[in-house]
Structures are given as structure tokens and as C-alpha cells.
Amino acid sequence: MTHYAIIPSNNVHTRTAELDNVKAWANANNLRLNLAKCAEIIFCDSRRKRQPVQLLGLPLPDVPRFQSLKILGVTISSKLSVAEHVCNIIRSSAQTCHALRLLRAHGMANASLQVVYGAIITAKLTYAASAWRGFTTEADRQRL
């Protein structure tokens, strides 16, 4: 199971203390925090061209910083954009459409192809869409 520690950007200076608190909690509950599976992402205001480096702080030791993370199957960038997620959906849907064409070429009935399409591609396009659709641009929505 994955857990997320969300720290507001105005408290970025408390990241080390928060991580220490999580480590202490894990030790108190006979658990071990695996820093190799930890990741840091700092969400920035997308309306600003560039966040000042001093606001972002130095990376945490032993915890890599990423520009985008896959959270519950949805790729979110540090600018709260899901453009990368949209590209991933389109790419995987195109691969699935190719597989459906192969199935049609080998004689699968159209009704069966529509069932497979609905089960796979519709599920990919709509998974968690209510959560991430608000972070799309008009261009992303047109591509979908």
C-alpha cells in the first residue's frame, strides 16, 4: 500500500522534520520506512514561469525529486498538469486499437470487437477522469 505525505509548499522547509516523524512512527509500530521507494514532488504554481530555487529547497537526502509522479494510476506533473497522463492514455489506446485490428483481420466478429473495445479502451479513457479532467487543457481534451 502506498501512503502520501502532503506538505504545503509554504512549509517546504519542514520536509526533513516530517520525514523524521514518519520514520519515528514506523519504528514505533515495528515497521521500516524504505527510502528507496520514497519520492518527492513539489507542486508549483503553473501560472508562474519559474519558481525561485530558494522556495523549492534542496532535495532531501536519499529521496529522489521528480517532475512527475504516477499517483493511483494517474500521472501528475509538478505544475499540476495531466498532459503526460493524456499522452500515455492515447499511446496505450493506440496500441490496443492495433491489437483490435489484428483480431478483426483474424476473423473476430464486430460485436465481440465492440465488447473488447468497451472493456479496455473505454476503461482506460475514463479511469479516474472525474479527478484529473479539471487539470487538462483544451488541447488535451481535443486529443482525447
Backbone as ProteinMPNN parsed JSONL, in Angstrom:
{"seq_chain_A": "MTHYAIIPSNNVHTRTAELDNVKAWANANNLRLNLAKCAEIIFCDSRRKRQPVQLLGLPLPDVPRFQSLKILGVTISSKLSVAEHVCNIIRSSAQTCHALRLLRAHGMANASLQVVYGAIITAKLTYAASAWRGFTTEADRQRL", "coords_chain_A": {"N_chain_A": [[0.84, -1.162, 0.0], [0.503, 2.24, -0.755], [1.408, 5.274, 0.709], [0.863, 8.763, 1.079], [2.515, 11.693, 1.912], [1.512, 14.817, 2.254], [2.689, 17.998, 1.959], [2.292, 21.392, 2.37], [3.433, 23.9, 0.018], [4.304, 26.259, 1.194], [5.352, 25.344, 3.517], [7.669, 24.046, 2.914], [10.15, 23.944, 4.075], [9.87, 22.27, 6.239], [10.085, 19.66, 5.471], [12.118, 17.747, 6.068], [11.79, 17.379, 8.829], [9.18, 16.342, 8.813], [9.595, 13.923, 7.422], [11.296, 12.681, 9.259], [9.47, 12.358, 11.354], [7.727, 10.483, 10.211], [9.469, 8.329, 9.946], [9.995, 7.841, 12.691], [7.424, 7.138, 13.557], [7.062, 4.792, 12.061], [9.086, 3.165, 13.167], [8.155, 3.008, 15.809], [5.934, 1.475, 15.424], [6.906, -0.957, 14.73], [7.759, -1.118, 12.073], [9.445, -0.535, 8.927], [10.706, 2.168, 7.188], [11.104, 2.385, 3.818], [13.296, 4.094, 2.143], [14.119, 3.923, -0.461], [11.847, 3.572, -1.899], [10.568, 5.91, -1.707], [9.522, 9.143, -2.856], [9.823, 12.496, -4.008], [7.921, 15.295, -4.857], [7.422, 18.583, -5.842], [4.842, 20.717, -5.988], [4.22, 23.339, -8.143], [3.129, 26.679, -8.852], [1.484, 26.882, -11.793], [1.028, 29.157, -13.232], [3.134, 30.832, -12.904], [6.23, 31.461, -14.453], [8.675, 30.42, -13.565], [9.646, 28.898, -10.588], [11.292, 30.386, -7.85], [14.5, 29.151, -6.913], [15.212, 29.06, -4.216], [12.788, 28.777, -2.925], [12.057, 26.182, -3.5], [13.873, 24.605, -2.172], [16.593, 22.426, -1.127], [17.113, 19.122, -2.467], [15.86, 16.282, -0.634], [17.949, 14.161, 1.37], [18.676, 10.925, 0.135], [16.159, 10.672, -0.991], [14.68, 10.78, -4.017], [13.893, 13.527, -6.221], [11.183, 14.275, -8.303], [9.771, 15.376, -11.448], [7.353, 14.56, -12.298], [4.842, 12.288, -11.148], [3.366, 9.054, -10.859], [0.366, 8.656, -9.502], [-1.87, 6.677, -7.966], [-2.388, 5.539, -10.469], [-2.609, 7.716, -12.15], [-0.785, 10.064, -13.922], [0.79, 12.858, -12.724], [2.074, 16.088, -13.067], [4.609, 18.353, -11.749], [3.568, 20.825, -12.132], [0.912, 20.55, -11.786], [-0.303, 19.402, -14.013], [-1.855, 17.214, -16.33], [-1.02, 16.433, -18.786], [0.98, 14.628, -19.6], [-0.171, 12.276, -18.686], [-2.416, 12.135, -20.341], [-1.112, 11.769, -22.809], [0.008, 9.243, -22.332], [-2.329, 7.685, -22.093], [-3.415, 7.952, -24.666], [-1.378, 6.787, -26.199], [-1.332, 4.115, -25.22], [-3.934, 3.385, -25.838], [-3.873, 3.523, -28.605], [-2.182, 1.403, -29.167], [-3.798, -0.685, -28.292], [-5.91, -0.435, -30.099], [-4.605, -1.192, -32.418], [-4.172, -3.887, -31.823], [-6.833, -4.714, -31.798], [-7.461, -4.384, -34.505], [-5.9, -6.409, -35.573], [-7.206, -8.6, -34.451], [-9.658, -8.375, -35.779], [-8.805, -8.804, -38.39], [-8.184, -11.455, -38.18], [-10.627, -12.592, -38.043], [-12.476, -12.069, -35.947], [-15.716, -11.331, -34.737], [-17.659, -8.329, -35.305], [-19.351, -7.515, -33.199], [-18.169, -8.726, -30.987], [-15.705, -7.445, -31.047], [-16.51, -4.85, -30.403], [-17.317, -5.207, -27.764], [-14.879, -5.88, -26.557], [-13.49, -3.497, -27.09], [-15.032, -1.666, -25.595], [-14.582, -2.668, -23.04], [-11.819, -2.376, -22.649], [-10.603, 0.032, -23.867], [-12.457, 2.111, -23.301], [-12.461, 1.93, -20.54], [-9.799, 2.67, -19.985], [-9.815, 5.331, -20.882], [-11.651, 6.544, -19.189], [-10.858, 6.048, -16.564], [-10.555, 7.319, -13.411], [-11.18, 9.802, -14.413], [-12.871, 11.839, -13.524], [-11.386, 12.939, -11.503], [-8.993, 13.898, -12.676], [-9.68, 15.347, -14.971], [-10.232, 18.079, -14.691], [-7.734, 19.228, -14.662], [-6.827, 19.279, -17.204], [-5.927, 20.722, -20.373], [-7.519, 22.594, -23.005], [-6.516, 21.647, -25.413], [-5.633, 19.092, -24.647], [-8.091, 17.881, -24.061], [-9.263, 17.868, -26.611], [-7.538, 16.12, -27.937], [-8.105, 13.737, -26.614]], "CA_chain_A": [[0.0, 0.0, 0.0], [1.265, 3.477, -0.845], [0.911, 6.396, 1.503], [1.39, 10.025, 0.601], [2.609, 12.786, 2.879], [1.316, 16.061, 1.514], [3.185, 19.136, 2.73], [2.075, 22.607, 1.581], [4.67, 24.499, -0.473], [4.795, 27.297, 2.102], [6.028, 24.645, 4.616], [8.672, 23.177, 2.297], [11.292, 23.856, 4.994], [9.608, 21.262, 7.271], [10.095, 18.327, 4.859], [13.007, 16.842, 6.803], [11.135, 17.06, 10.102], [8.045, 15.457, 8.509], [10.147, 12.611, 7.108], [11.76, 12.119, 10.533], [8.276, 11.942, 12.094], [7.24, 9.253, 9.601], [10.429, 7.282, 10.35], [9.764, 7.538, 14.102], [6.153, 6.413, 13.639], [7.292, 3.444, 11.536], [9.856, 2.418, 14.18], [7.296, 2.776, 16.97], [4.952, 0.457, 15.043], [7.661, -2.124, 14.283], [7.818, -1.069, 10.614], [10.653, 0.088, 8.412], [10.456, 3.047, 6.057], [12.019, 2.102, 2.726], [13.541, 5.352, 1.437], [14.283, 3.637, -1.892], [10.524, 3.63, -2.518], [10.015, 7.241, -1.465], [9.735, 10.11, -3.924], [9.413, 13.859, -3.67], [7.496, 16.176, -5.938], [6.997, 19.876, -5.323], [3.879, 21.298, -6.906], [4.457, 24.764, -8.343], [2.067, 27.429, -9.499], [1.718, 26.804, -13.238], [0.906, 30.481, -13.833], [4.453, 31.465, -12.845], [7.147, 30.835, -15.406], [9.723, 29.657, -12.888], [9.683, 29.073, -9.142], [12.639, 30.667, -7.352], [15.137, 27.945, -6.387], [15.216, 29.06, -2.76], [11.489, 28.303, -2.444], [11.98, 24.737, -3.663], [14.744, 23.946, -1.207], [17.473, 21.377, -1.62], [16.49, 17.796, -2.41], [16.065, 15.512, 0.591], [18.934, 13.094, 1.191], [18.156, 9.564, -0.094], [14.811, 10.702, -1.564], [14.775, 11.481, -5.304], [12.861, 14.507, -6.576], [10.677, 14.038, -9.651], [8.932, 16.403, -12.051], [6.01, 13.983, -12.405], [4.673, 11.023, -10.447], [2.128, 8.318, -11.109], [-0.325, 8.515, -8.229], [-3.099, 5.908, -8.178], [-2.58, 5.292, -11.89], [-2.717, 8.965, -12.899], [0.482, 10.784, -13.926], [0.593, 14.273, -12.418], [3.353, 16.8, -13.099], [4.802, 19.319, -10.668], [2.759, 22.01, -12.446], [-0.473, 20.068, -11.705], [-0.773, 19.143, -15.365], [-2.004, 15.794, -16.641], [-0.725, 16.266, -20.211], [1.725, 13.377, -19.749], [-1.147, 11.203, -18.488], [-3.207, 12.079, -21.575], [-0.252, 11.135, -23.829], [0.098, 7.809, -22.008], [-3.623, 7.066, -22.425], [-3.549, 7.908, -26.126], [-0.407, 5.809, -26.697], [-1.771, 2.744, -24.911], [-5.174, 3.132, -26.579], [-3.498, 3.27, -29.998], [-1.667, 0.034, -29.213], [-4.946, -1.578, -28.168], [-6.638, -0.385, -31.378], [-3.849, -2.026, -33.358], [-4.477, -5.284, -31.476], [-8.208, -4.977, -32.247], [-7.413, -4.56, -35.961], [-5.381, -7.755, -35.819], [-8.281, -9.551, -34.138], [-10.635, -8.295, -36.874], [-8.191, -9.448, -39.559], [-8.205, -12.905, -37.965], [-11.984, -13.089, -38.124], [-13.349, -11.83, -34.795], [-16.962, -10.65, -35.1], [-17.718, -6.914, -34.913], [-19.988, -7.388, -31.881], [-17.154, -9.097, -29.997], [-14.712, -6.368, -31.045], [-17.075, -3.722, -29.67], [-17.281, -5.551, -26.342], [-13.483, -5.746, -26.133], [-13.194, -2.055, -27.106], [-15.673, -1.037, -24.434], [-13.972, -3.141, -21.796], [-10.426, -1.96, -22.497], [-10.298, 1.43, -24.187], [-13.33, 2.998, -22.534], [-11.969, 1.911, -19.157], [-8.575, 3.48, -19.932], [-10.136, 6.745, -21.074], [-12.477, 7.099, -18.117], [-10.341, 5.748, -15.231], [-10.292, 8.477, -12.56], [-11.329, 11.02, -15.214], [-13.502, 12.906, -12.738], [-10.354, 13.555, -10.664], [-7.936, 14.578, -13.422], [-10.158, 16.121, -16.123], [-10.142, 19.508, -14.402], [-6.355, 19.683, -14.844], [-6.475, 19.201, -18.619], [-6.095, 21.92, -21.191], [-8.452, 22.384, -24.12], [-5.811, 20.801, -26.395], [-5.683, 17.715, -24.133], [-9.46, 17.365, -24.217], [-9.476, 17.616, -28.033], [-6.783, 14.917, -28.28], [-8.848, 12.587, -26.1]], "C_chain_A": [[0.898, 1.242, 0.0], [0.589, 4.538, 0.001], [1.568, 7.662, 0.996], [1.402, 11.023, 1.758], [2.552, 14.072, 2.075], [1.728, 17.221, 2.425], [2.982, 20.381, 1.871], [3.397, 23.256, 1.191], [5.193, 25.594, 0.441], [5.456, 26.688, 3.341], [7.119, 23.724, 4.086], [9.887, 23.0, 3.208], [11.091, 22.794, 6.078], [9.672, 19.828, 6.739], [10.941, 17.335, 5.648], [12.376, 16.431, 8.122], [9.951, 16.121, 9.88], [8.525, 14.047, 8.209], [10.662, 11.92, 8.365], [10.586, 11.628, 11.379], [7.717, 10.63, 11.532], [8.156, 8.091, 9.967], [10.195, 6.868, 11.8], [8.466, 6.751, 14.283], [6.331, 4.974, 13.171], [8.052, 2.6, 12.557], [8.99, 2.071, 15.382], [6.271, 1.671, 16.697], [5.608, -0.779, 14.43], [7.651, -2.254, 12.756], [9.117, -0.397, 10.196], [10.276, 0.927, 7.202], [11.525, 2.787, 5.001], [12.198, 3.378, 1.912], [13.746, 5.142, -0.061], [12.949, 3.709, -2.634], [9.838, 4.978, -2.274], [10.334, 8.152, -2.644], [9.229, 11.461, -3.461], [9.002, 14.577, -4.949], [7.016, 17.462, -5.287], [6.083, 20.501, -6.365], [4.066, 22.8, -6.929], [3.259, 25.389, -9.023], [2.347, 27.473, -10.997], [1.595, 28.17, -13.912], [2.222, 31.241, -13.793], [5.381, 30.718, -13.778], [8.166, 29.959, -14.704], [9.661, 29.96, -11.404], [11.111, 29.428, -8.735], [13.208, 29.429, -6.661], [15.094, 27.916, -4.868], [13.873, 28.618, -2.183], [11.38, 26.783, -2.527], [12.826, 24.0, -2.64], [15.612, 22.897, -1.872], [16.75, 20.038, -1.569], [16.79, 17.105, -1.082], [17.135, 14.445, 0.355], [18.223, 11.742, 1.058], [16.745, 9.527, -0.666], [14.883, 11.467, -2.888], [13.608, 12.429, -5.533], [12.478, 14.295, -8.033], [9.861, 15.234, -10.121], [7.51, 15.894, -12.267], [6.01, 12.64, -11.7], [3.369, 10.373, -10.885], [1.51, 8.033, -9.751], [-1.673, 7.865, -8.514], [-3.429, 5.75, -9.651], [-2.707, 6.529, -12.749], [-1.389, 9.701, -12.786], [0.207, 12.272, -13.769], [1.959, 14.943, -12.396], [3.416, 17.802, -11.951], [4.031, 20.613, -10.917], [1.269, 21.688, -12.413], [-1.099, 19.908, -13.085], [-0.881, 17.638, -15.551], [-1.742, 15.531, -18.117], [0.037, 14.972, -20.468], [0.789, 12.177, -19.597], [-1.995, 11.028, -19.75], [-2.4, 11.408, -22.68], [-0.143, 9.635, -23.594], [-1.186, 7.075, -22.372], [-3.757, 6.907, -23.934], [-2.617, 6.853, -26.705], [-0.889, 4.377, -26.431], [-3.07, 2.399, -25.631], [-4.87, 2.839, -28.049], [-2.955, 1.849, -30.148], [-2.808, -0.975, -29.133], [-5.757, -1.59, -29.457], [-5.925, -1.223, -32.432], [-4.14, -3.509, -33.099], [-5.891, -5.645, -31.924], [-8.264, -5.164, -33.765], [-6.893, -5.951, -36.322], [-6.445, -8.811, -35.538], [-9.34, -9.561, -35.238], [-10.095, -9.006, -38.11], [-8.205, -10.968, -39.426], [-9.625, -13.443, -37.808], [-12.878, -12.867, -36.917], [-14.552, -10.994, -35.236], [-16.968, -9.212, -34.568], [-18.332, -6.731, -33.524], [-18.983, -7.719, -30.774], [-16.079, -8.014, -29.899], [-15.226, -5.158, -30.259], [-17.081, -3.976, -28.173], [-15.861, -5.38, -25.801], [-13.091, -4.275, -26.073], [-13.776, -1.37, -25.874], [-15.016, -1.425, -23.127], [-12.574, -2.576, -21.584], [-10.255, -0.461, -22.7], [-11.188, 2.388, -23.406], [-12.88, 3.055, -21.08], [-10.708, 2.756, -19.01], [-8.893, 4.972, -19.999], [-10.876, 7.354, -19.886], [-11.946, 6.846, -16.713], [-9.938, 7.042, -14.527], [-10.444, 9.803, -13.306], [-11.968, 12.153, -14.426], [-12.482, 13.613, -11.861], [-9.364, 14.368, -11.487], [-8.43, 15.453, -14.561], [-10.052, 17.625, -15.896], [-8.749, 20.086, -14.588], [-5.906, 19.596, -16.298], [-6.632, 20.562, -19.272], [-7.099, 21.602, -22.285], [-7.809, 21.479, -25.172], [-5.826, 19.333, -25.955], [-7.06, 17.103, -24.342], [-9.767, 17.054, -25.682], [-8.752, 16.337, -28.458], [-7.496, 13.666, -27.807], [-10.075, 12.322, -26.935]], "O_chain_A": [[1.925, 1.277, 0.678], [-0.634, 4.677, 0.006], [2.708, 7.633, 0.534], [0.418, 11.169, 2.483], [3.461, 14.367, 1.3], [1.183, 17.397, 3.515], [3.461, 20.418, 0.738], [4.373, 23.178, 1.937], [6.398, 25.844, 0.472], [6.056, 27.411, 4.136], [7.46, 22.732, 4.729], [10.582, 21.989, 3.109], [12.047, 22.447, 6.772], [9.352, 18.884, 7.463], [10.519, 16.2, 5.87], [12.423, 15.259, 8.494], [9.738, 15.202, 10.67], [7.934, 13.077, 8.684], [10.489, 10.712, 8.524], [10.69, 10.598, 12.046], [7.282, 9.765, 12.293], [7.683, 6.994, 10.264], [10.197, 5.677, 12.111], [8.415, 5.806, 15.071], [5.822, 4.044, 13.796], [7.699, 1.443, 12.787], [9.08, 0.965, 15.915], [5.799, 1.012, 17.623], [4.968, -1.546, 13.711], [7.547, -3.356, 12.218], [9.799, 0.228, 11.007], [9.6, 0.444, 6.294], [12.716, 2.952, 5.265], [11.35, 3.71, 1.083], [13.57, 6.072, -0.847], [12.921, 3.885, -3.852], [8.664, 5.153, -2.6], [11.32, 7.936, -3.349], [8.325, 11.556, -2.63], [9.661, 14.47, -5.982], [6.288, 17.431, -4.294], [6.504, 20.779, -7.488], [4.073, 23.458, -5.889], [2.476, 24.71, -9.687], [3.351, 28.047, -11.42], [2.02, 28.325, -15.057], [2.415, 32.188, -14.556], [5.325, 29.493, -13.88], [8.491, 28.874, -15.186], [9.628, 31.121, -10.997], [12.055, 28.817, -9.237], [12.504, 28.74, -5.923], [14.953, 26.841, -4.284], [13.826, 28.129, -1.054], [10.69, 26.165, -1.717], [12.508, 22.865, -2.284], [15.396, 22.528, -3.027], [15.874, 19.835, -0.728], [17.844, 17.32, -0.483], [17.219, 13.885, -0.738], [17.277, 11.459, 1.793], [16.18, 8.444, -0.814], [15.123, 12.675, -2.887], [12.485, 12.172, -5.101], [13.345, 14.153, -8.895], [9.331, 16.002, -9.318], [6.574, 16.683, -12.404], [7.023, 11.944, -11.652], [2.402, 11.05, -11.233], [2.055, 7.271, -8.952], [-2.512, 8.431, -9.214], [-4.593, 5.815, -10.047], [-2.895, 6.418, -13.961], [-0.909, 9.942, -11.678], [-0.509, 12.874, -14.569], [2.895, 14.432, -11.781], [2.421, 18.065, -11.275], [3.863, 21.414, -9.999], [0.453, 22.445, -12.939], [-2.267, 20.235, -13.297], [-0.09, 16.878, -14.993], [-2.191, 14.516, -18.651], [-0.232, 14.286, -21.454], [0.94, 11.177, -20.298], [-2.258, 9.903, -20.175], [-2.929, 10.571, -23.411], [-0.195, 8.847, -24.538], [-1.138, 5.965, -22.901], [-4.163, 5.852, -24.42], [-3.008, 6.104, -27.6], [-0.854, 3.532, -27.325], [-3.285, 1.243, -25.996], [-5.532, 2.005, -28.667], [-3.236, 1.173, -31.137], [-2.792, -1.995, -29.822], [-6.243, -2.643, -29.869], [-6.569, -1.887, -33.244], [-4.33, -4.286, -34.035], [-6.125, -6.763, -32.382], [-9.021, -5.999, -34.26], [-7.383, -6.586, -37.255], [-6.578, -9.786, -36.277], [-9.862, -10.618, -35.594], [-10.827, -9.72, -38.795], [-8.235, -11.686, -40.426], [-9.812, -14.614, -37.477], [-13.967, -13.439, -36.868], [-14.408, -10.056, -36.02], [-16.372, -8.914, -33.533], [-17.88, -5.883, -32.756], [-18.959, -7.054, -29.739], [-15.599, -7.703, -28.808], [-14.464, -4.517, -29.535], [-16.87, -3.049, -27.39], [-15.66, -4.81, -24.729], [-12.436, -3.844, -25.124], [-13.098, -0.595, -25.2], [-14.904, -0.609, -22.212], [-12.182, -2.323, -20.445], [-9.806, 0.239, -21.793], [-10.696, 3.394, -22.894], [-12.918, 4.117, -20.459], [-10.557, 3.479, -18.024], [-8.315, 5.774, -19.267], [-10.741, 8.546, -19.611], [-12.509, 7.366, -15.75], [-9.071, 7.771, -15.008], [-9.895, 10.818, -12.878], [-11.634, 13.317, -14.646], [-12.684, 14.774, -11.504], [-8.931, 15.431, -11.042], [-7.649, 16.25, -15.081], [-9.802, 18.369, -16.845], [-8.592, 21.305, -14.663], [-4.733, 19.816, -16.597], [-7.363, 21.428, -18.792], [-7.481, 20.445, -22.46], [-8.486, 20.634, -25.759], [-6.009, 18.436, -26.778], [-7.181, 15.948, -24.75], [-10.461, 16.078, -25.969], [-9.285, 15.556, -29.247], [-7.501, 12.649, -28.5], [-10.826, 11.389, -26.651]]}, "name": "protein", "num_of_chains": 1, "seq": "MTHYAIIPSNNVHTRTAELDNVKAWANANNLRLNLAKCAEIIFCDSRRKRQPVQLLGLPLPDVPRFQSLKILGVTISSKLSVAEHVCNIIRSSAQTCHALRLLRAHGMANASLQVVYGAIITAKLTYAASAWRGFTTEADRQRL"}
